[in-house]
């Protein structure tokens, strides 16, 4: 069946990107929880010293609270980077591969046209969200070089355009 490889790839890639949830929990939630606890402690200390405390103690408590807030934001940043980059894009592109795989199975177009669309989606996904996964989640610097070429998103956009054209010319309606 044309598009089968996209369906299989899409489900496997969806599993891969879903593993980012446990990865974030195992690697980043502990430091974030510690930073939140430190921030709460610093804010509580600030609230205690605000009434009639010498300026030096108040200034120190304010500084500690600000630094604790900053530490919490920095601990949250890797989670936000993973959620907003490889996790979100990977899930979307996996589902796009599944959808295009199903679409290709229903179209009456030349096999070469189907293969081009199929490979554009697979390679575009690998070169976009796959590289995001390596760069952001696994800190592989070389993946940023691939991402900066924008070849993955261009391939996906070309695949979307060709899939739209293929649907327009190759989808037969029942009379």
C-alpha atoms as a printed R data frame, in Angstrom:
    type eleno elety resid chain resno       x      y       z
1   ATOM     1    CA   UNK     A     1   0.000  0.000   0.000
2   ATOM     2    CA   UNK     A     2   1.402  3.405  -0.952
3   ATOM     3    CA   UNK     A     3   1.936  5.504   2.137
4   ATOM     4    CA   UNK     A     4   2.395  2.499   4.423
5   ATOM     5    CA   UNK     A     5   5.920  3.594   5.295
6   ATOM     6    CA   UNK     A     6   4.567  7.010   6.346
7   ATOM     7    CA   UNK     A     7   1.977  5.421   8.611
8   ATOM     8    CA   UNK     A     8   4.550  3.104  10.221
9   ATOM     9    CA   UNK     A     9   7.113  5.905  10.488
10  ATOM    10    CA   UNK     A    10   4.476  8.265  11.909
11  ATOM    11    CA   UNK     A    11   3.487  5.910  14.703
12  ATOM    12    CA   UNK     A    12   7.108  5.072  15.562
13  ATOM    13    CA   UNK     A    13   8.076  8.752  15.555
14  ATOM    14    CA   UNK     A    14   5.056  9.535  17.726
15  ATOM    15    CA   UNK     A    15   6.299  6.992  20.270
16  ATOM    16    CA   UNK     A    16   9.757  8.578  20.139
17  ATOM    17    CA   UNK     A    17   8.454 12.082  20.756
18  ATOM    18    CA   UNK     A    18   6.108 10.833  23.479
19  ATOM    19    CA   UNK     A    19   9.172  9.590  25.369
20  ATOM    20    CA   UNK     A    20  10.154 13.208  25.858
21  ATOM    21    CA   UNK     A    21   7.500 13.432  28.599
22  ATOM    22    CA   UNK     A    22   9.191 10.894  30.895
23  ATOM    23    CA   UNK     A    23  12.592 12.261  29.836
24  ATOM    24    CA   UNK     A    24  11.590 15.728  31.076
25  ATOM    25    CA   UNK     A    25  10.224 14.304  34.314
26  ATOM    26    CA   UNK     A    26  13.328 12.242  35.025
27  ATOM    27    CA   UNK     A    27  15.863 14.938  34.138
28  ATOM    28    CA   UNK     A    28  14.318 18.314  34.885
29  ATOM    29    CA   UNK     A    29  11.430 18.077  37.364
30  ATOM    30    CA   UNK     A    30  13.671 17.447  40.401
31  ATOM    31    CA   UNK     A    31  15.784 20.599  39.918
32  ATOM    32    CA   UNK     A    32  12.641 22.590  39.147
33  ATOM    33    CA   UNK     A    33  10.909 21.415  42.324
34  ATOM    34    CA   UNK     A    34  14.020 22.281  44.339
35  ATOM    35    CA   UNK     A    35  14.104 25.764  42.766
36  ATOM    36    CA   UNK     A    36  10.403 26.271  43.564
37  ATOM    37    CA   UNK     A    37  10.997 25.283  47.184
38  ATOM    38    CA   UNK     A    38  13.940 27.695  47.446
39  ATOM    39    CA   UNK     A    39  11.854 30.470  45.881
40  ATOM    40    CA   UNK     A    40   8.982 29.855  48.307
41  ATOM    41    CA   UNK     A    41  11.407 29.944  51.247
42  ATOM    42    CA   UNK     A    42  12.993 33.190  50.024
43  ATOM    43    CA   UNK     A    43   9.604 34.837  49.509
44  ATOM    44    CA   UNK     A    44   8.450 33.742  52.963
45  ATOM    45    CA   UNK     A    45  11.619 35.226  54.476
46  ATOM    46    CA   UNK     A    46  11.013 38.450  52.556
47  ATOM    47    CA   UNK     A    47   7.476 38.663  53.915
48  ATOM    48    CA   UNK     A    48   8.785 38.202  57.465
49  ATOM    49    CA   UNK     A    49  11.349 41.000  57.293
50  ATOM    50    CA   UNK     A    50   9.229 43.632  55.536
51  ATOM    51    CA   UNK     A    51   7.714 45.186  58.643
52  ATOM    52    CA   UNK     A    52  10.152 47.536  60.436
53  ATOM    53    CA   UNK     A    53  13.329 45.680  59.482
54  ATOM    54    CA   UNK     A    54  16.577 47.549  58.885
55  ATOM    55    CA   UNK     A    55  17.172 48.408  55.236
56  ATOM    56    CA   UNK     A    56  20.184 46.105  54.918
57  ATOM    57    CA   UNK     A    57  18.205 43.030  55.992
58  ATOM    58    CA   UNK     A    58  15.278 43.982  53.778
59  ATOM    59    CA   UNK     A    59  17.587 44.509  50.801
60  ATOM    60    CA   UNK     A    60  19.206 41.115  51.369
61  ATOM    61    CA   UNK     A    61  15.814 39.392  51.605
62  ATOM    62    CA   UNK     A    62  14.686 41.099  48.398
63  ATOM    63    CA   UNK     A    63  17.879 40.064  46.633
64  ATOM    64    CA   UNK     A    64  17.480 36.471  47.799
65  ATOM    65    CA   UNK     A    65  13.871 36.388  46.584
66  ATOM    66    CA   UNK     A    66  14.798 37.815  43.171
67  ATOM    67    CA   UNK     A    67  17.646 35.329  42.769
68  ATOM    68    CA   UNK     A    68  15.344 32.483  43.787
69  ATOM    69    CA   UNK     A    69  12.780 33.568  41.177
70  ATOM    70    CA   UNK     A    70  15.554 33.653  38.574
71  ATOM    71    CA   UNK     A    71  16.737 30.185  39.553
72  ATOM    72    CA   UNK     A    72  13.201 28.844  39.172
73  ATOM    73    CA   UNK     A    73  12.872 30.411  35.714
74  ATOM    74    CA   UNK     A    74  16.207 28.898  34.649
75  ATOM    75    CA   UNK     A    75  15.161 25.476  35.949
76  ATOM    76    CA   UNK     A    76  11.888 25.733  33.972
77  ATOM    77    CA   UNK     A    77  13.609 26.764  30.730
78  ATOM    78    CA   UNK     A    78  14.823 23.309  29.563
79  ATOM    79    CA   UNK     A    79  11.317 21.907  30.026
80  ATOM    80    CA   UNK     A    80   9.826 24.790  28.027
81  ATOM    81    CA   UNK     A    81  12.446 24.325  25.299
82  ATOM    82    CA   UNK     A    82  11.630 20.632  24.944
83  ATOM    83    CA   UNK     A    83   7.848 21.132  25.080
84  ATOM    84    CA   UNK     A    84   7.860 23.982  22.597
85  ATOM    85    CA   UNK     A    85  10.343 22.462  20.175
86  ATOM    86    CA   UNK     A    86  10.870 18.774  19.588
87  ATOM    87    CA   UNK     A    87   7.885 17.527  21.582
88  ATOM    88    CA   UNK     A    88   5.260 19.702  19.887
89  ATOM    89    CA   UNK     A    89   6.790 19.599  16.404
90  ATOM    90    CA   UNK     A    90   7.531 15.888  16.612
91  ATOM    91    CA   UNK     A    91   3.966 15.024  17.567
92  ATOM    92    CA   UNK     A    92   2.551 17.195  14.796
93  ATOM    93    CA   UNK     A    93   4.903 15.851  12.142
94  ATOM    94    CA   UNK     A    94   4.278 12.259  13.222
95  ATOM    95    CA   UNK     A    95   0.548 12.802  12.825
96  ATOM    96    CA   UNK     A    96   1.130 14.493   9.459
97  ATOM    97    CA   UNK     A    97   2.992 11.392   8.286
98  ATOM    98    CA   UNK     A    98   0.115  9.164   9.393
99  ATOM    99    CA   UNK     A    99  -2.420 11.408   7.627
100 ATOM   100    CA   UNK     A   100  -0.426 11.633   4.402
101 ATOM   101    CA   UNK     A   101   0.116  7.877   4.474
102 ATOM   102    CA   UNK     A   102  -3.634  7.341   4.606
103 ATOM   103    CA   UNK     A   103  -4.194  9.936   1.901
104 ATOM   104    CA   UNK     A   104  -1.646  8.354  -0.434
105 ATOM   105    CA   UNK     A   105  -3.486  5.057  -0.149
106 ATOM   106    CA   UNK     A   106  -6.663  6.678  -1.468
107 ATOM   107    CA   UNK     A   107  -5.230  8.642  -4.386
108 ATOM   108    CA   UNK     A   108  -5.168  7.613  -8.021
109 ATOM   109    CA   UNK     A   109  -1.896  9.247  -9.101
110 ATOM   110    CA   UNK     A   110   1.377  7.914 -10.522
111 ATOM   111    CA   UNK     A   111   3.454  5.829  -8.097
112 ATOM   112    CA   UNK     A   112   6.484  8.117  -8.506
113 ATOM   113    CA   UNK     A   113   4.391 11.116  -7.406
114 ATOM   114    CA   UNK     A   114   3.304  9.169  -4.315
115 ATOM   115    CA   UNK     A   115   6.916  8.193  -3.533
116 ATOM   116    CA   UNK     A   116   8.104 11.798  -3.810
117 ATOM   117    CA   UNK     A   117   5.380 12.997  -1.430
118 ATOM   118    CA   UNK     A   118   6.042 10.121   0.946
119 ATOM   119    CA   UNK     A   119   9.777 10.732   1.170
120 ATOM   120    CA   UNK     A   120   9.370 14.501   1.480
121 ATOM   121    CA   UNK     A   121   7.322 13.966   4.640
122 ATOM   122    CA   UNK     A   122   9.639 11.359   6.161
123 ATOM   123    CA   UNK     A   123  12.874 13.201   5.411
124 ATOM   124    CA   UNK     A   124  11.339 16.565   6.310
125 ATOM   125    CA   UNK     A   125  10.291 15.198   9.694
126 ATOM   126    CA   UNK     A   126  13.717 13.713  10.396
127 ATOM   127    CA   UNK     A   127  15.513 16.876   9.283
128 ATOM   128    CA   UNK     A   128  13.224 19.155  11.271
129 ATOM   129    CA   UNK     A   129  11.765 17.728  14.478
130 ATOM   130    CA   UNK     A   130  14.296 14.895  14.507
131 ATOM   131    CA   UNK     A   131  17.095 17.450  14.568
132 ATOM   132    CA   UNK     A   132  15.196 19.493  17.176
133 ATOM   133    CA   UNK     A   133  15.068 16.351  19.307
134 ATOM   134    CA   UNK     A   134  18.830 15.856  18.990
135 ATOM   135    CA   UNK     A   135  19.713 19.533  19.431
136 ATOM   136    CA   UNK     A   136  17.383 20.543  22.262
137 ATOM   137    CA   UNK     A   137  16.715 17.369  24.228
138 ATOM   138    CA   UNK     A   138  20.038 15.575  23.728
139 ATOM   139    CA   UNK     A   139  22.335 18.623  23.371
140 ATOM   140    CA   UNK     A   140  23.870 17.528  20.067
141 ATOM   141    CA   UNK     A   141  25.362 20.756  18.706
142 ATOM   142    CA   UNK     A   142  25.821 19.475  15.158
143 ATOM   143    CA   UNK     A   143  22.043 19.128  14.834
144 ATOM   144    CA   UNK     A   144  21.708 22.924  15.076
145 ATOM   145    CA   UNK     A   145  23.797 23.169  11.908
146 ATOM   146    CA   UNK     A   146  21.293 20.985  10.072
147 ATOM   147    CA   UNK     A   147  18.367 22.961  11.518
148 ATOM   148    CA   UNK     A   148  19.854 26.270  10.357
149 ATOM   149    CA   UNK     A   149  19.682 25.082   6.753
150 ATOM   150    CA   UNK     A   150  15.849 24.946   7.070
151 ATOM   151    CA   UNK     A   151  15.831 21.967   4.709
152 ATOM   152    CA   UNK     A   152  13.414 20.004   6.931
153 ATOM   153    CA   UNK     A   153  10.668 22.642   7.034
154 ATOM   154    CA   UNK     A   154  11.113 23.322   3.308
155 ATOM   155    CA   UNK     A   155  10.682 19.607   2.572
156 ATOM   156    CA   UNK     A   156   7.561 19.470   4.735
157 ATOM   157    CA   UNK     A   157   6.068 22.506   3.036
158 ATOM   158    CA   UNK     A   158   6.858 21.038  -0.386
159 ATOM   159    CA   UNK     A   159   5.251 17.773   0.750
160 ATOM   160    CA   UNK     A   160   2.138 19.626   1.893
161 ATOM   161    CA   UNK     A   161   1.899 21.498  -1.399
162 ATOM   162    CA   UNK     A   162   2.352 18.327  -3.452
163 ATOM   163    CA   UNK     A   163  -0.104 16.410  -1.259
164 ATOM   164    CA   UNK     A   164  -2.686 19.145  -1.847
165 ATOM   165    CA   UNK     A   165  -2.094 19.018  -5.583
166 ATOM   166    CA   UNK     A   166  -2.225 15.213  -5.517
167 ATOM   167    CA   UNK     A   167  -5.526 15.297  -3.611
168 ATOM   168    CA   UNK     A   168  -6.935 17.761  -6.109
169 ATOM   169    CA   UNK     A   169  -6.066 15.646  -9.146
170 ATOM   170    CA   UNK     A   170  -6.106 12.131  -7.730
171 ATOM   171    CA   UNK     A   171  -9.057 11.888  -5.392
172 ATOM   172    CA   UNK     A   172 -12.019 10.355  -7.119
173 ATOM   173    CA   UNK     A   173 -15.493 11.166  -5.898
174 ATOM   174    CA   UNK     A   174 -18.284  8.647  -5.983
175 ATOM   175    CA   UNK     A   175 -21.241  9.641  -8.171
